[in-house]
């Protein structure tokens, strides 16, 4: 583990490791999990469809089941706008992860689920913006997937706020009375 502050620690592991997840839950009394572990680079996922499905769908499914089994009360999935009517394997794998989350939410009542979809987050890893900047610097043209495509952008700050709001919506409210 790599301490960042007094309240945050980072752990590196495979998220399909149920024993590791159990240990974290027991040692840190985890209530809420934000799932943002996914392959999101479309061209790379087209090169290895199995890796996309295994990581973004199957391992996510196992992870959610492990979290439910150990009593996590809130899960927020970070998804992609490419999960809307997917046209590539990365989008399809993220859509499958969303469907798993929705299905699990109907089979039990102890865990509250939320998900958010991001479009293009400016200056994030894998953002198309650095590519566009380089193309503009070198005199163009800017390459787009299709001339009729509309791209939506948000700042990293806006993306973080979206995740925080979604997480707040899943937080269990204390019982009163």
KEZADO-71309 format. One record per residue (C-alpha): x, z, y; residue in one letter; residue number from 1. Coordinates in Angstrom, 2 decimals, decimal comma. Layout:
BEGIN
+---------+---------+---------+------+------+
!      c1 !      c3 !      c2 ! resn ! resi !
+---------+---------+---------+------+------+
!       X !       Z !       Y !    A !  NUM !
...
+---------+---------+---------+------+------+
end
This chain:
BEGIN
+---------+---------+---------+------+------+
!      c1 !      c3 !      c2 ! resn ! resi !
+---------+---------+---------+------+------+
!    0,00 !    0,00 !    0,00 !    X !    1 !
!    1,07 !   -0,72 !    3,54 !    X !    2 !
!   -0,22 !    1,74 !    6,17 !    X !    3 !
!   -1,26 !    0,12 !    9,44 !    X !    4 !
!   -2,75 !    3,14 !   11,20 !    X !    5 !
!   -3,89 !    6,58 !   10,18 !    X !    6 !
!   -7,28 !    5,15 !    9,16 !    X !    7 !
!   -6,45 !    1,75 !    7,65 !    X !    8 !
!   -4,43 !    0,85 !    4,58 !    X !    9 !
!   -3,91 !   -2,50 !    2,91 !    X !   10 !
!   -3,74 !   -2,95 !   -0,85 !    X !   11 !
!   -2,81 !   -6,16 !   -2,65 !    X !   12 !
!   -4,43 !   -6,83 !   -6,01 !    X !   13 !
!   -6,76 !   -9,21 !   -7,79 !    X !   14 !
!  -10,30 !   -8,44 !   -6,86 !    X !   15 !
!  -11,49 !   -8,91 !  -10,44 !    X !   16 !
!   -9,47 !   -5,83 !  -11,51 !    X !   17 !
!  -12,23 !   -3,29 !  -12,18 !    X !   18 !
!   -9,83 !   -0,38 !  -12,79 !    X !   19 !
!   -8,13 !   -0,94 !   -9,44 !    X !   20 !
!  -11,50 !   -1,10 !   -7,68 !    X !   21 !
!  -12,62 !    2,11 !   -9,39 !    X !   22 !
!   -9,38 !    3,85 !   -8,36 !    X !   23 !
!   -9,82 !    2,82 !   -4,71 !    X !   24 !
!  -13,42 !    3,99 !   -4,71 !    X !   25 !
!  -12,52 !    7,34 !   -6,26 !    X !   26 !
!   -9,47 !    7,94 !   -4,06 !    X !   27 !
!  -10,96 !    6,82 !   -0,75 !    X !   28 !
!  -14,72 !    7,35 !   -1,15 !    X !   29 !
!  -15,45 !    3,73 !   -0,17 !    X !   30 !
!  -19,02 !    3,06 !    0,95 !    X !   31 !
!  -18,84 !   -0,45 !    2,38 !    X !   32 !
!  -16,95 !   -3,57 !    1,31 !    X !   33 !
!  -16,41 !   -6,72 !    3,35 !    X !   34 !
!  -15,66 !   -9,58 !    0,96 !    X !   35 !
!  -13,57 !  -12,21 !    2,72 !    X !   36 !
!  -11,27 !  -13,19 !   -0,14 !    X !   37 !
!  -11,83 !  -16,88 !   -0,70 !    X !   38 !
!  -10,08 !  -20,18 !   -0,83 !    X !   39 !
!  -11,31 !  -22,12 !    2,18 !    X !   40 !
!   -8,99 !  -25,11 !    2,52 !    X !   41 !
!  -11,21 !  -28,08 !    1,61 !    X !   42 !
!   -8,51 !  -30,65 !    0,69 !    X !   43 !
!   -6,65 !  -28,17 !   -1,53 !    X !   44 !
!   -9,84 !  -27,21 !   -3,33 !    X !   45 !
!  -10,54 !  -30,89 !   -4,00 !    X !   46 !
!   -7,15 !  -30,99 !   -5,76 !    X !   47 !
!   -8,01 !  -28,04 !   -8,02 !    X !   48 !
!  -11,77 !  -27,69 !   -8,53 !    X !   49 !
!  -11,35 !  -25,03 !  -11,19 !    X !   50 !
!   -9,34 !  -22,76 !   -8,87 !    X !   51 !
!  -12,08 !  -23,01 !   -6,24 !    X !   52 !
!  -14,85 !  -22,17 !   -8,71 !    X !   53 !
!  -12,84 !  -19,41 !  -10,40 !    X !   54 !
!  -11,85 !  -17,64 !   -7,18 !    X !   55 !
!  -14,78 !  -18,28 !   -4,86 !    X !   56 !
!  -17,56 !  -17,99 !   -7,45 !    X !   57 !
!  -16,60 !  -16,36 !  -10,76 !    X !   58 !
!  -14,23 !  -13,68 !   -9,44 !    X !   59 !
!  -16,63 !  -12,96 !   -6,59 !    X !   60 !
!  -19,41 !  -12,46 !   -9,14 !    X !   61 !
!  -17,27 !  -10,05 !  -11,19 !    X !   62 !
!  -16,22 !   -8,25 !   -8,02 !    X !   63 !
!  -19,82 !   -7,72 !   -6,85 !    X !   64 !
!  -20,83 !   -6,43 !  -10,29 !    X !   65 !
!  -17,89 !   -4,01 !  -10,31 !    X !   66 !
!  -18,80 !   -2,78 !   -6,83 !    X !   67 !
!  -22,41 !   -2,18 !   -7,85 !    X !   68 !
!  -21,33 !   -0,40 !  -11,04 !    X !   69 !
!  -19,12 !    2,08 !   -9,17 !    X !   70 !
!  -21,78 !    2,81 !   -6,56 !    X !   71 !
!  -20,72 !    0,91 !   -3,45 !    X !   72 !
!  -23,69 !    1,10 !   -1,11 !    X !   73 !
!  -23,00 !   -1,86 !    1,20 !    X !   74 !
!  -21,47 !   -5,28 !    0,61 !    X !   75 !
!  -21,01 !   -8,01 !    3,21 !    X !   76 !
!  -19,97 !  -11,48 !    2,05 !    X !   77 !
!  -18,11 !  -13,70 !    4,49 !    X !   78 !
!  -19,18 !  -17,25 !    3,72 !    X !   79 !
!  -18,82 !  -20,67 !    5,29 !    X !   80 !
!  -20,98 !  -23,20 !    7,09 !    X !   81 !
!  -19,77 !  -25,57 !    4,36 !    X !   82 !
!  -22,10 !  -23,71 !    1,95 !    X !   83 !
!  -25,06 !  -25,37 !    3,70 !    X !   84 !
!  -25,95 !  -28,44 !    1,62 !    X !   85 !
!  -22,35 !  -28,56 !    0,31 !    X !   86 !
!  -20,58 !  -31,90 !    0,19 !    X !   87 !
!  -17,31 !  -30,64 !   -1,32 !    X !   88 !
!  -16,16 !  -28,23 !   -4,02 !    X !   89 !
!  -15,15 !  -25,53 !   -1,54 !    X !   90 !
!  -18,61 !  -25,52 !    0,03 !    X !   91 !
!  -20,27 !  -25,57 !   -3,38 !    X !   92 !
!  -18,13 !  -22,64 !   -4,59 !    X !   93 !
!  -19,07 !  -20,61 !   -1,50 !    X !   94 !
!  -22,75 !  -21,50 !   -1,96 !    X !   95 !
!  -22,54 !  -20,26 !   -5,55 !    X !   96 !
!  -21,08 !  -16,97 !   -4,26 !    X !   97 !
!  -24,03 !  -16,66 !   -1,86 !    X !   98 !
!  -26,48 !  -17,30 !   -4,71 !    X !   99 !
!  -24,80 !  -14,61 !   -6,82 !    X !  100 !
!  -25,16 !  -12,12 !   -3,96 !    X !  101 !
!  -28,82 !  -13,04 !   -3,50 !    X !  102 !
!  -29,53 !  -12,76 !   -7,24 !    X !  103 !
!  -27,81 !   -9,39 !   -7,53 !    X !  104 !
!  -29,77 !   -8,09 !   -4,55 !    X !  105 !
!  -33,01 !   -8,68 !   -6,49 !    X !  106 !
!  -31,86 !   -6,88 !   -9,66 !    X !  107 !
!  -31,04 !   -3,46 !   -8,18 !    X !  108 !
!  -31,82 !   -1,32 !   -5,16 !    X !  109 !
!  -28,75 !    0,91 !   -4,72 !    X !  110 !
!  -26,55 !   -1,62 !   -2,91 !    X !  111 !
!  -27,53 !   -3,35 !    0,32 !    X !  112 !
!  -26,15 !   -6,86 !    0,80 !    X !  113 !
!  -25,51 !   -9,02 !    3,84 !    X !  114 !
!  -23,71 !  -12,29 !    4,36 !    X !  115 !
!  -22,46 !  -14,23 !    7,32 !    X !  116 !
!  -21,48 !  -17,87 !    7,54 !    X !  117 !
!  -18,66 !  -18,97 !    9,76 !    X !  118 !
!  -18,13 !  -22,41 !   11,14 !    X !  119 !
!  -14,86 !  -23,15 !   12,84 !    X !  120 !
!  -13,13 !  -20,04 !   14,12 !    X !  121 !
!  -10,77 !  -21,07 !   16,90 !    X !  122 !
!   -7,10 !  -20,53 !   16,06 !    X !  123 !
!   -7,83 !  -18,94 !   12,68 !    X !  124 !
!   -5,89 !  -19,88 !    9,59 !    X !  125 !
!   -7,12 !  -23,27 !    8,41 !    X !  126 !
!   -8,89 !  -24,09 !   11,69 !    X !  127 !
!   -9,13 !  -27,77 !   12,56 !    X !  128 !
!   -8,23 !  -27,04 !   16,19 !    X !  129 !
!   -4,41 !  -27,05 !   15,73 !    X !  130 !
!   -4,74 !  -30,46 !   14,05 !    X !  131 !
!   -6,82 !  -31,76 !   16,96 !    X !  132 !
!   -4,25 !  -30,38 !   19,45 !    X !  133 !
!   -1,40 !  -32,16 !   17,65 !    X !  134 !
!   -3,37 !  -35,42 !   17,55 !    X !  135 !
!   -4,10 !  -35,17 !   21,29 !    X !  136 !
!   -0,43 !  -34,38 !   22,06 !    X !  137 !
!    0,73 !  -37,44 !   20,16 !    X !  138 !
!   -1,74 !  -39,69 !   22,00 !    X !  139 !
!   -4,61 !  -39,66 !   19,50 !    X !  140 !
!   -6,81 !  -40,62 !   17,96 !    X !  141 !
!   -8,55 !  -37,43 !   16,88 !    X !  142 !
!   -9,62 !  -37,82 !   13,27 !    X !  143 !
!  -13,04 !  -36,54 !   12,29 !    X !  144 !
!  -14,79 !  -36,60 !    8,95 !    X !  145 !
!  -17,68 !  -38,64 !   10,37 !    X !  146 !
!  -18,51 !  -39,81 !   13,91 !    X !  147 !
!  -21,97 !  -38,19 !   13,75 !    X !  148 !
!  -20,65 !  -34,76 !   12,71 !    X !  149 !
!  -21,34 !  -31,91 !   15,11 !    X !  150 !
!  -18,78 !  -29,11 !   15,00 !    X !  151 !
!  -19,53 !  -25,59 !   16,17 !    X !  152 !
!  -16,78 !  -23,21 !   17,21 !    X !  153 !
!  -16,52 !  -19,48 !   17,75 !    X !  154 !
!  -13,68 !  -17,26 !   18,88 !    X !  155 !
!  -11,96 !  -14,79 !   16,60 !    X !  156 !
!  -13,56 !  -12,02 !   18,66 !    X !  157 !
!  -17,04 !  -13,51 !   18,13 !    X !  158 !
!  -16,38 !  -13,82 !   14,39 !    X !  159 !
!  -15,27 !  -10,17 !   14,22 !    X !  160 !
!  -18,40 !   -9,07 !   16,09 !    X !  161 !
!  -20,57 !  -11,03 !   13,65 !    X !  162 !
!  -18,95 !   -9,25 !   10,70 !    X !  163 !
!  -19,31 !   -5,84 !   12,35 !    X !  164 !
!  -22,99 !   -6,48 !   13,12 !    X !  165 !
!  -23,68 !   -7,65 !    9,56 !    X !  166 !
!  -21,90 !   -4,58 !    8,20 !    X !  167 !
!  -23,92 !   -2,31 !   10,48 !    X !  168 !
!  -27,11 !   -3,87 !    9,14 !    X !  169 !
!  -26,13 !   -2,88 !    5,58 !    X !  170 !
!  -25,14 !    0,67 !    6,40 !    X !  171 !
!  -27,39 !    3,20 !    4,71 !    X !  172 !
!  -29,31 !    5,23 !    7,25 !    X !  173 !
!  -29,24 !    9,02 !    6,78 !    X !  174 !
!  -32,52 !   10,47 !    5,54 !    X !  175 !
!  -34,33 !   12,55 !    8,10 !    X !  176 !
!  -37,08 !   15,12 !    7,78 !    X !  177 !
+---------+---------+---------+------+------+
end
